[in-house]
Amino acid sequence: MKKSDMFDIEKWYTDNHQQKLKGRYITLEKILPFINKLDPIFEVKNIGKSELDKDIFSVTFGEGSKNILIWTQMHGNESTGTKAMFDLFKFIEESIGKSKIADNIFKKCKITVIPLLNPDGAEAYTRVNANQIDLNRDVIDQSAAESKVLMNLLQKVKPEFCFNLHDQRTIFSVGEMNKPATLSFLAPSVDKERTITKGRKETMKTIVAMNNMLQKFIPDQIGRYSDEFYPTATGDNFQKMGHNTILIESGHFKNDYQRENTRRFTFLALLQGIISIVQSEKEIDFHLYFDIPNNQKQYLDIIIKNIEYKGTIVDIGVLFIESLIDSKLHLVPSVEVIGDLKLYDADKVIFNQKMVVKSKNELIKWLKNEYIRII
């Protein structure tokens, strides 16, 4: 994507993204109105049922030969990618015939999307499905109904590329810079030796293209996951089967607890990734993938400095735990780390030199009184 195109699309996003779909608590019932109103250029199919008999849909568009499969919310409480997909649908619908980028994607690709793979987990706002199965570790056993739906679609579509969309927690930071990892990428391994196969090179090149673009908007806020091989993971196995798979983890942007800014960058990353696949950019050096800093765990929601705790002056690192209560998300503070936190950063740093805390329970009670948030 040219620099001028990139900023034109970013401007389009500001004015035109799917603003009516928002928040973190995204369920099947919330996306159904948007699915039902999709333009006829999108083919909508009911492709199966969840364990609790909720519908699972696919949305397909494009008339090209490059098959791409995208799925979101295989973990029910990871919804940023779902919002970004509906932004992508809206961009394609509004830009066909007006944008060379949209026209090129439509003519050269056939893109199939599962906008919400785990509707039961989404409803309960949990990572797992109704039977407490992590769908991202069920590709071998295929014990979940939702896993079978995904595998059946994979075998039907036979994608050249896959995008597996997830969310990651606030704690993830970029390298040693202590900035939040607003997005992180992974080109999954196919074996314990982390062999760099031809397919992995292609995924790495696409990730490099996405990273190069995103650095213009959120410099030093893109991380890379460890490529340790997980024998039961979806991405690792799809990659091993010959379907080039890219994992996108949408993370935290400072003070963006609804992840609306993160959603913007996820949309831009997806668009750039698809464009890179269409263009088959041979000049990209896959080795640059390894220049993307590894994810670390050095970002927090709150740091409270200089508290006297059990007779010692320490810093307290706080992370919010998301809890669904009466269909609203509560961010409940929890103590993540206690000690000298000079290597950490946070959304909020509080200096509280006069506070004395005698126990962890007392500390947690105080935090809950002061810092519970509802989003």
Secondary structure, DSSP 8 states (H G I E B T S, - for coil): --HHHHHHHHHHHHHHS-TTS-SS---HHHHHHHHHT--TTSEEEEEEE-TT--EEEEEEE--SSEEEEEEE-SSTT--HHHHHHHHHHHHHHHHTTT-HHHHHHHHHEEEEEES-S-HHHHHHT-SS-TTS--GGG-TTT--SHHHHHHHHHHHHH--SEEEEEEE--TT-EETTT--B-SEEEE---SSTT----HHHHHHHHHHHHHHHHHTTTSTT-EEE------TT-HHHHHHHTT-EEEEEEE---TT-TT-HHHHHHHHHHHHHHHHHHHHT-TTS-GGGGGGS-BEES-EEEEEEEEEEETTEEEEEEEEEEEEEETTEEEEEEEEEEEE--TT-EEEEEEE-TT-EE-SHHHHHHHHHHHH-EE-
